[in-house]
Amino acid sequence: MKPGMIVIAAALAVLLTGCAQQKQMPDSIESAMQRVANTTLPSGWRVDCNVDDINATKECFAVTSGIPAYKGALSSPPFRIVFRGPENGPLLQGPFVEPGYQDWPGDEYTPTVRIDNNEPIHDMYNPALFREMDTGVLAKVEYWVWPTGPERMSVNLAGFHEAYKLLLIQAGSPQPAISPATRP
């Protein structure tokens, strides 16, 4: 692998693991890439946990890459299922979906996920969303990026069931595989 490609791959690995968001940095590019490889399932879903030692919080997630709906996109947006909580306690917030790079300020514009031909879901904590993902094939997603507006992607749901079961174990969730979500 060329040195430039290693830097790009490492930057992507850090982004997908949430390290940049969680302020947890890997020891080296190689260790970051190895961690990504070790936590990625054959389906392409990645299941891992990060600890933010500044804020004493923990986040466990399952993530896969979406396919942007527009040509010329520079990256594949992430599609994450997340649990959050205190570093040494139960992860009580979640599960919820974090689609794409949703960063629009306020609550006026919320993401939308439509599984197969089902009704669109706007509540990323809605238990129906997880039930539909468990049996669905394709998620069509719209999320809002500041300041440009809405962006869309498609997400192949193959492997979601296995990734979600593993996520529940890693998050230490007492919840059954598909159950009502809890909000903060």
Order of alpha helices (4+ residues) and beta strands (2+ residues): alpha-alpha-alpha-beta-beta-beta-beta-beta-beta-alpha-beta-beta-alpha
